[in-house]
Amino acid sequence: MGLLSREGTARTLLLALDAVPYRVAREAARLGAFADWSGPAALIAPFPSLTHPAFAALFQPFDVGPSWGYEVRYFDAQANRMTGGNPLTYRREVPPWAEVFDQPHRGVAAKITNYVSSPRAAVSELSAITAHVLESPHEVVVAYLGATDGYMHLYEDDGPVAFLIEVYQRLRELQEQHLRVRGCRLDVALFSDHGCARERVHYTGSFKPLLRDAGLRVVDRLDGPLDVVAPTFGIVNYGALFLSDPSLAERAALAVSSHQAVELAAYSPEPGRVEVRSRGGHARIAWRDSDAGVLYRYEDLGGDLLDLRGAMASMQADISSDGYAHEEVWLRATAMGRYPDPLRRLAQALRGDRIASRATVLTSLGPGWSWGLRSAFAGGLVRGGRLRGTHGGLDRESSLGFLTISAPNAVVADAVPADRALAPFADVVRAARRGGQGSR
């Protein structure tokens, strides 16, 4: 990502769309959108590919603290209990990244509206955001259009593609109006927090019997050595397990990976190492710091679990004699693969600092599978059973959001990790925050 050439009189809009995948942005661009902007680039969400981890990574350059958990309802490992995610706390208890946005955190009613009438809700949100940009006294506006999440889960791609073209056209009109009304340029970064698959959703059923068959005790809080908490929330194709005894992570990972929906389960037995297991494969990730950055190594212990054989063949000249290659080499070779940038994302998911309450074991399900609340799955059938598309997993469609920038001389790479995507705006956002610009 290159630096932005900025003028002191320019204002900035950072507009986040929920769950719009790279494939939708690419198709909108093919039909003429963003022709005069940089991008769209593939924005690689962290794993799990969910809103909370994604915004914690996206806003990391703005000195924003980590998200408390993976979702609005999460297991707090420090307090040893499930917390968040009910109508009384949804608006009051918001994670640190939510303070960056200029509009209030969305409540339960808004979330429901997004699923009942996604197209209407999306247009309404867009109109409110464009009006706010013209009226706001702030030099930087950070906005979140959440109705696109329902759009992606309930409709074929044609609808979201058409809406994204409308977003582009409305933003171009906003820029022209802004120049007339405010007398200065409006720079725009339009991006999504993660992607979304398009397969019809299938509910996995409970994984609790598999864990119990492995001799583990599925509970709501961790007390005994065999205890495991397996929280569920929403309609997602990832899973998180929290264990009393981390040495039992392999047992738990093998238990859940025996389910047909699970593509892989990962855990980190020690710093600098992640083990990845599946029904028919085993892989190991190792990493170490160097003066040039982080180096990663992939060991295929059977089954080429992360599907990296082809990528590694293309990287041979950049792999050291002991099997390590620079993180940028891995990024270029794997960004558009079955699992984008998998070594870095799995390492950060299990050992990083962007989630305060990290799981012992993380699983990635196949696209279209849902390991979430049965009630959420049933509630999503309000559209006559046409619920489609999950995210949360390590897979490409779940992982790849998009980024496009209108500012003069902006340069975006073909693919960019979420924690670097908004780095060119870090100085102006930090300055606005230090200058007392409110977040609400």
Secondary structure by P-SEA (a helix, b strand, c coil): cccccccccbbbbbcccccccaaaaaaaaaaccccccccccbbbbcccccaaaaaaaaacccbbbbbccccccccccccccccccccccccccccccccccccccccaaaaaaaaacaaaaaaaaaaaaaaaaacccccbbbbbbcaaaaaaacccaaaaaaaaaaaaaaaaaaaaaaaaaccbbbbbbbbbcbbbbcccccccccaaaaaaaaccccccccccccbbbbbbcccccbbbbbbccccaaaaaaaaaaccccccbbbbbccccbbbbbcccbbbbbbbbbccccbbbbbbcccccccccaaaaaaacccccccccccaaaaaaacccccccccaaaaaaaaccccccccccbbbbbccccccccaaaaaaaccccccbbbbcccccccccccbbbbcccccccccccccccccccaaaaaaaaaaaccccc
